[in-house]
């Protein structure tokens, strides 16, 4: 895995997120990531702390530029729970679960985030405002309704396919309703 290319891909992708203007300070941004897929292997087979470290550092750039709160999704062995800062858990009144993500149960990205966030906790679920799925990790269960897929120019990180989504409020009221743009 070429570290410089991985960083460049993610930096470009983060610039796309920032330029689109969908993210606002305080938004919850869920990150589902298979470091195995980034490395070109099958999901769950070759987790990498080195890749997780590179990605984590770049995600902190997105957080610094937009003010979003990062939420790192664990793998299915932890029911796709999320690593977040304790204050996010308290602000959103989320349910904490008792587990520490590790590479073999939780995934390398979530395990790395747990080790490097300021005051990490694991929560069962969240309703995020936007997110990214690196390596088809299925983040949809943690997005608010209604999810809107985003088509970015950067379609891969390393060898992993990438999907993006933001959310919007539900449209209610029928044919006589007026909606903001």
Steps between C-alpha positions, in 0.01 A plus 500: 500500500642835394463728803539822299235397247262396779541840669459682168181307417348575837605866495333543162188330628492722810538808278196381303297470821607848614438658158149357471398684816269231637677475835433737788660539840366240740377262229559135574715340229512120503803322356476136407834369383652166415877542511517151347313623191720810483800266488339296222394204713158360590315688776589367844810309395797737513427791734780754520578741781740682267221572251265592785756752631531670162124519456436617857744789464337611176150478652614735771567752222135475391394552861726805537375656176128441550438449872332162445510233768664178378323170572698186416291194421612160627465183294210257519666303784407795724163551327635807321515698824684834483800658670426863590616760749324474837360855462329395173341209684374736771384774261303252290384292799639183344524158662853397589597134466781321683761393249844601379542464124803302386615404150332158517171628646418855407754551225830683474345842428265493801772354722741775397237769559425355845870526588543854363184699571513725805231324708362211293192293568314244292132559430246269348360735238484857377306706247780663303462791262747367244755228452740301292516130436849379406502138389124437513461488877130595495464827692137556402359385831666799668374776269193713563214459260514612217844396368611665177785326313778730387704441186854614560786496252719303743338154481766295682738515793784261432327193357167557676189634333357805672140614537383826654171625635350802665154527645215746459180559695194301396268678259153509652171670422410386151430705184415828678815504713787736428854371550827688538763432234 
